[in-house]
Amino acid sequence: MSNLSVDHLLGIKYLKKSDVELIFKTADNFKKIINQPIKKVPSLRDITIANLFFEDSTRTKLSFELAEKRLSADVINFASGSSSVKKGETLLDTVNNILAMKVDMIVLRHPNPGASVFLSRNVDAKIVNAGDGTHEHPTQALLDTYSIREKYGEVRDKRIVIIGDILHSRVALSNIYCLQKLGAEVKVCGPSSLMPKHLDSLGVTHFSNLKKALEWCDIANVLRIQLERQDVNYFPSLREYSMLYGIDKKILDSLNKEITIMHPGPINRGVELSSDIADSEHAIILDQVENGVAVRMAVLFLLAGKIQVN
């Protein structure tokens, strides 16, 4: 069996194209399994995985937990809100206490960029980054790209526009890295105030006009406005944002072609997407959720193969 070139999944930028392709091939097998009557395999029996979530999560947390249980791993869940973190315990002390209980892998979501990289250098366990601040969210990018591959057969030469709050989005950064590795063309769209200054260095150009962006693309990956990460007002109001950058039936009907709509969730209905689009045949949002379990099973399985048995 082929191996990943990395010991941890910290970000897409650390992966080779061959790593992404290996994860996708492995996910293909797991997707077949989770659609069978017996959905569980003994692949990670005797492996203990800790899910450490220092930020709120629904889809990612449930998806990882389900992936771990489908692989027969022993799972412990940690939420910072009900832990000693509230008493002042550091991230490293928290993790070392958990590792003292003989945990093999850690799935970490943390508000600080680079938290998973810091852990990977300081603890003896495999680390999976489930989102670190505004830095990266690698498994989301993998499941998004996997969903495009599933729908279109391949990712190469596809045109993807990422719409919304690019400045605060770890999903956007990871998607740009992942899609470009597989030969897709990526552009972004949204208010200039929500665009990072380093866009040029990523090889990405910016549409300020939504209609032009949708006419150019094959796939629109729509992001929510991350108000919880915004310390100043980047645009006048959500209503005005929706008028300029919200996707509804009217704007899609005005295009001379069909496009695919994606969203990592949670959706702010009536802001970035209207309900009739989020629930339409254009959208593959629930396919993304389903594929997330298979992709995360693949990541955990491949990283577990690198655990040294003493």
N, C-alpha and C positions, 0 to 999 in steps of 0.2 A: 504494500500500500504506500502511496506517496505521502510525504509529510509536508506540513507548512514550513516556511522558511523562518517563522517567528515563534517565540515561546509564549507570547501573550498577544491578545487582540487589544491593542491600545489605540489604534487609529488606522484608517485606510491608507494614510500616507506611508506607513511602515510596511505595507503588504506589496508583494510583487503581483503582476498580472496572473502568474501561474497559481498563486495562493487563492486569488478570487475565483479562478476557474475550478480549482480543487474543491473549494467550499460549495460552489454551485453544483458540481457533480455529486458530491456527498448529500447535498440537500435534495437533489432529485430522488435519491434512494429513500431518504427519510419521508419525503412527501408521499411516496407510494405507501409507506408503512402507516402513516397517520390517517390515511384514507381507507384503511382496512378495518374489519370488525375488531381485531386485536391490535391495539395501537401502541403496545409497549414492547420494547426490546431490552435485553439485559446488558447492553453495551457498557454502561457506566456503573454497574453493580459494584459496591464497595468504594465508590468515589463519593466524597462528601463535598458539596458545593454550598457556599454561603452567599446569599443575595443581600448585599449591603446597599440600602437605598437612603441617601441623605437628602433626596428631593422627592417630591410627589411623583407618582407614576401609576398608570393603569395598564395600558397595553404592554409596555416593555416588561414590567414586573410580572404580570400574569403570563406573558409569552415565555419568558425565561423559566419561570417556575414550571409551566406545563412541559417545556422542552426537557428540563431536567428530570421530571417525573416520567416522561415517555421513555427516557433512556435508563430508568431504574436507579438514578443517583439518589443518595440521601441528601435532603435539602433542609437548610436552616435559613429562616428569613429574619432580617434585621431592619427595623425602621428607627431612624435617629430620634424621632419625636418621643419615643417611649424608652429611650436608652440612657446610658451614663454620659453620652455626649452632651446632654442638657446640663450635666453637672460639671462640665469643663474638660472631659476626657478628649485627648487628641485622636486624630484619625489613626496614627500609627499605633498608639496604645490600644485603641479599640480593636484593630485588626490583629495585633499580636496576641491579645487575649482570646480572640476567636481561633487563631491558628494553634494556640496551646491546646485546643480541643480537637486537634488533628483534622483540620479542614484542608482539602487538596486544591480547591479552586475558589476564586472570589469573583463575583459579578458586582461591579461597583458603579453606582451613580452618585455623582458628587457635584456641588455647585461650583467648585473651583477648577478652572482649566489646569490640566496636567496632573490631577490627583491620581489617576491610574498609572501614569508614568512614574510618579514618585513611589507609589506602592510597589511597582514591579522591581524597583531598584533596592527596596528595603525589606521585602518579605519573601519567604520561600514558599510561594504558591503561584499557580497560574492565574493571571488577572484578565478579566474581560471587561472592557470599558462599556458601560451601559449609558454613557453620556456624562461628559465632564464640562460643566459650565457652558461657555460659548465655543468650546474647542471642537470636539468631535463626538459623533454618535455612530460608530462603525457598523453595528448590526442593522441599524435602520437603513443606512446606505446600501448594505448588502441585500437586504430584503426588497428595497425599492428597485435596485438594478436587476435582481433575480426576477421580479414581477414583470419588468420590461422585457427581459429575455424570454420569459414564459409566453407573453402575449405576442411578441413579434418574431420569435425564433432566434434573434440575435440582437446585440446592443450596438454593434459597429455601425457608424454612419447615421444613427438615429439622432434626431434633433430634439433636445430636451430644454425647456425653459423652466427655471425655478422662480416662482413668483412670491413676493412678500418681504418679510423681515429677514433679509440676508445678513444684516449686521450682527444680530443676536443669535443666529441660528447655527447650531452644531450640525443639524441635519443637512443644511445647504453645503457646508464645507466638506463633509464626508461624501455627499452625493457627487459633488464636483470631482473630487479625487477618484472615486470609484468609476463613474461614467467615463471619464477621460482615459483611465487605464484600459478600458475595454473599447476605446475608439469612437465613443459618441461625441457629438458636438453639443456643448452646454453654453447657454446664455442665461442671464438673470433679468428679472423685471420687478420694478417697484419704485417707490419714491427715492430720490437721490439721497435723502437723509437717512435711509435705511440700507445703504450700500456701504460695504467696508472699503477703506482706502486702498487695500492691497488686491483689489479685483484683477488689475492688469497682470500682476505677478502670477495669478492662477490661470492666466490664458482665457479669461472670461470677459465678454462684453455685456453692456447693460442696455436694455430697452426701458425707456421711460413711458412708452405708450403700450398699454395692454393689448389693444387690437393688433398692432404690428407684431407683437411677441407671439400671439396666438396664431396669426397667419403664417409665421415662420416655422413654428414647432410641429412635431409629431405628438409630443407628450408634454403636458403641463403638470409640474409637481408644485402644488399650491401649499404654502406655509401659513401658519397662523401668526398673528401679531403677538409678540411675546411681551406683553405689558409688564409682567413681573420682573423683566430684566432691564426695563427702560427707566433711567433716572431723570430724564427730561422728556418733554413732548417733541416727538420726531415728526408729527403731522397734526393738523388742527383737530380732527375728531375721527372716530371710527366710521361715522356716517360718511364723511368726506372721502376717507380711504376706500370705503366700499363702493362709492360712486365711481372712483377712478380705477380701482384695481380688483373689485369684486367680480367674480365670474358667475353669470346667470344664463338662463336659456336664451335670452335675447341676443347676447353677444356671440354665443356658440352658433346659433341659427344664422347669424350674419356671415359666418365663415363659409368659404367655398369648399370645405373639406371637413372630415371628421377627425377629431383629436381625442387622445386618451387623457383623462383627468386622474391625478394621484393626489393623495394627502396623507401625511404621516400621523395625523390625529394629535390632540383632539381638535375637531372642527368647530370653529365659531360660525355657526350657520347664520347667513344673512350678512356676514362681514366679508370673508374671503371667498365663500362659496354659498350659493343659494341652495335650498333643500332639493329643488327639482333637479339640480345638477349633481349634487352629492349622492342622490339616490338613483341616478339615471344609468342607462347602459354605457354611457361614456366613461363612467367612473370604475376604477378597479381597486377602490379603497379597502373593501373587505377581502379581496384577494391578497392584498398586501399583508393584512393581519394574519391570514391563514399561512402565507408563505413565511411570515416571521417565525413561526414555530419550527418549521422545517430548517430554515437557515440557521437559527440559533442551536438547534440540535446538531447540525453539521459543525458549527464552530466549537461547541463544547466537546463533541466527540473527537475532533481533530486535535484540540489542545490537550485533552486527556491522554491522547497517545504519546504526548511528550513528557508526561509525568514519570520521573525516575523512580523505579521500585527498588527500595533499599533491601 
